[in-house]
Amino acid sequence: MPAGKKSKPTYFNAIMGVALVLFLLGVLGWLLINGRSLSRAFKEDLEINVDFHDNVSDESVAKLQSILEHQAFVRSAKIISKEEAIQMENEVEGANIVDFLGYNPLFTSIALKLNEEYVNRDSLEKVKKFLLQSNVVRDVTWPNVIVDHMNSNLRRIGIILGSISVLLLIVVIFLIDNTVKLAMFSNRFIIKTMQMVGATRWFITRPFDIRAVINGLISGVIAVIFLWVVMSFAKAQLPVLALLNDSSLVAILVSAMIILGIIISVISTHRSVVKYLKMHVDDLY
């Protein structure tokens, strides 16, 4: 390996520097993943109330429930009888509504939860139109204000976090590139000496490129370890984060951190070596 003893501390600093910026990028990526999971959880927890006419039989209600459970937009469909509905309402109001009115004003209904992509105004209107085709359905309702504000706020948050991610990615690439260039600066005389004794460009650049792959891999692994510590601490403090965790997206994030560290390290190292090969000896000082 054509790297003298003087370069070892520089390599260590470069590895830790790259690991730090990858870690920062990883933290933001993890926040984006949790934000995405939280958005999905909010949307999929929204209930659509499908109310039935008062004279509808239990068999008709069960039949419609079975039909809904086989629809692509449905996540779950739970029947709520008139008795269950009034009991829940009594708990909310803190009073017996039947005793006060003399009758049960509520209807048998189905509490419908949709898949995330259908929780928006246009899709909900289509679902309502589909349900009202049945002559046993009295009405279909949902909290309009909540849906509108939720989608608006989640969209705004997504744009803000996405913009920060792009900006941080650019900064990360710039910082890693300059960190690697600084590490290669201490090797400039070794590179030029090898060229002067007749070594080919490929022979000179190959060991440095291999070293860059190793350094990038080490930096990525260190960054992943730091990220795992932060994730574990956050989940211990907020257990709900464990429920929102998407293992596949986290795996993609971890892989991207390591790959990004390797790619930028190799490109920056190769460019630096080629740069010193093209320079005149006097310009190295």
N, C-alpha and C positions, 0 to 999 in steps of 0.2 A: 504494500500500500504506500503510494508516494505522498505520505503526509508525515511531516516531521513532528517531533515532540511538542514543538511550539503550537501546533495546530490543535492539539487535543483539548486544551481548555476552551479554545474557540468553538470547537465542535460541541462541547458540552453546553456552552452558552447558547449556541445556535439551536441545539435540540430543545433546550428548555424554553427558549424564546418562541420557537415554532409551536411547541406544546401548549404554551400559554394562550397564544392567539387562536389555536384550534379549540382549546377548552372554552374560550369566550364565545366562539361561533357555535360550539356544541350546546352551551347553556341556552343561547337564543333559540337554537333549533328545537331544543326540548320544550321551551316555553311555547313555541309555535305548535308543537305536537299536542301539548296539554290544552292549548287554546282550541285546537281543532276537536279534540275529544270532548272538551267541555261544551263546545257549540253543539256537537252531536247529541250529548246527553240532555241538554236543555230542550232541543227540538223533539227528540224521541220521547221525552217525558210529558209533552203537551197532550192533553186529553181532548178528544172531539166527542161531544155528546150527541148520540143518535137516539132521539126520543120516539117512542111508539105511541100509537093511538091507545086510548084507555081500554078498548075492548079487544085488543090483540091477544091471541092465545100464546101460552108459553112455547108451544110447538113452533109457531111462526117466528117467534123471537129467536129460538134456538137454531132454526133453519137459516135465518139471515146471518146469525153469528158464524155458522159453519161456512156460508158463502164468503163472508168477509175474511175469514182466516186464510182463505186460499187466494186472496188478491195480493198482487205484488206490492201495493202501497201500504198494506197493513202490517204492523209490527205485533200488535196484540188486540184482542177484542174480548172485553169482559162484560157479561150481563149484570146489570144492577136492577134488582126488583124494586117495586114501589116501596115495599117495606124497608129494604136496605137504604134506599134513597132518602126516605123521611127520617130514618134513624141517624144518618150522617148529617142531615140538615139540622136536626134537633141538637146534635152535639155542637154544631157550629153556632147556632143561635142561642143555645143555653136555655131552651124552652120547648115545651111540647106543642108543636104546631097543630097536630090533629085535635088536641083538646081545645085549642084556641079557635080554630076554624070550624071544627065539627066534621072535617073530612080530610082525606089525604090529597093535596093538590098536585103531587108529583106523578111522574109517569115511569113506567118500566123503560129502561134505556140500555144502550151499550156504550161503555166507555172505550173509545177507540184511540189507539196510539199508532201513529204513522211512522214509516221510515223517514230518516232525516231529509232526504231529497224532496219529499212531498210536503214538507212543512213550510209553505209559502202561500201567499194569497191566491195566485193563479191555480196551483195544484189543489188547494183546499176547496176552491169553488167547483172544480171539476169533480172532486170526491163528493161534495154535497149534491151536485146534480145527479151523479150516479146513484147515490143512496135514495134520493127523493123519487126515483123511478119506481120504487117499491111502494105499494099502496098501504103498507102497514106502518111506514115511517111518517111520523108527524112533523118532525123538524130536525135539523142538523145545526148545531151551534158550536162555537169555539171562541176563546177570548181574542177578538180581532186586534185590540190595542196591543196586547202582549206579543202577538205574532209579528205585527208591523214593527214595533220598537225593537224586538229581539233580532229580527233579520237586519234592520238598519244598523243597530249597534254592533252586531257581530261582523257585518260587512266593513264597517268603519275601523274596527279593531284589527281585522285581517289586513286591510290596506296599510295601516300604520306599521304593524309588525312586519309585513312583507317588505315595505320600503326600508325599514331599519335593517332587515336581513340582507337585502341587496347591498346597502351601503356598507354594512359590516363585512360582507364577503369581499368587497373591493378593498377595504382597509386591510383585511386579513391577507389577501394575496400580496398587497404592497409590502406589508410588514414582513411576511415570510420571505419574499424576494430579497428585501434589503438585509434581513438577518443572515440569509445564506451567502449573499455577496460579501458581507463583512467577514464571515467565516472563511471564505475563499481568499480574501485579501492576504491573509498570512501565508498562503501557499503559492503566491504569485512567482516567487523566485524558483521554487521547486519546479513549477510548471514550465517556466522559461528555460531552466537548466536542462530539463529532459528534452525540450525541443532542440536546443543547441547541440546536444550530443547525437541527434539524428533520430529520435523517437518519432513515430508517426502520430498524427492527430488522434486517431482511433486508440492507439496504445496509451496515449496520455489521458484522454478523457474517460476511458472505460473504468478504471479503478475509482475515479472521482464520482462517476455516475452511480457505480455500485454502492459506494459509501453514502451517496445521497439517498438511495433507496432505503438503506439500513437506517440512516438518520431520520428520514421521513416516517418510516415505520415505527421507530422508537418514540418519536414525538407524538404520533397518532395514538399509540398505546398509552402513553403517559396522560395525554389529554382525555382519553376514554376513562382511565382510572379516576382522574380528578372529577370527571362528569358523574361517574357512578357514585362517588362519595357524596357529591352534592345531591344527586337524585335520592339516595338512601336517606340522607338527613332530612330532605324535604318531605319524603313519604312518612318518615317517623313523626314529623311535626304535624303533617296534614295527611292523615290516612286516606282521605278521599282521593288523593292523587294516585294511589295504587289502583283504585277502581277505574280511573280514567286512562290508565296506562295502556298504550297500544304497542305491544311487543314488536310487531312487524315494522312499524314506523321507527321505533327506537333502534332496531337492528339496522335499518337503512341509514339512519343518522350516524350511528357508530361507524359503519362501513365507509360512509362518505367522508367522515373526519379523517380516517386513516388514509384513504385513497387520495384525498385532497392534499394531505401533508406530503405524501410520496411524490405526487405529480409536480407540485410547485417546487419542492426541494430539488428534484431531478432537473427540471427546466432551468431553474435559477443557477444551479451548479454548473450545468453544461454551458450555459451562456457565459458564465464568469470565466470558465476555463478557456473557452474559445476567444473571449475578449483579451485575456492575458497572452494567449498565443499570438495574437495579431499585433500586440503592442511591441514597440521597440524597447530594448533593455533599459535605456536611459529613462524611459517614461515610467518604469516600475518604481522608481525611487520617489 
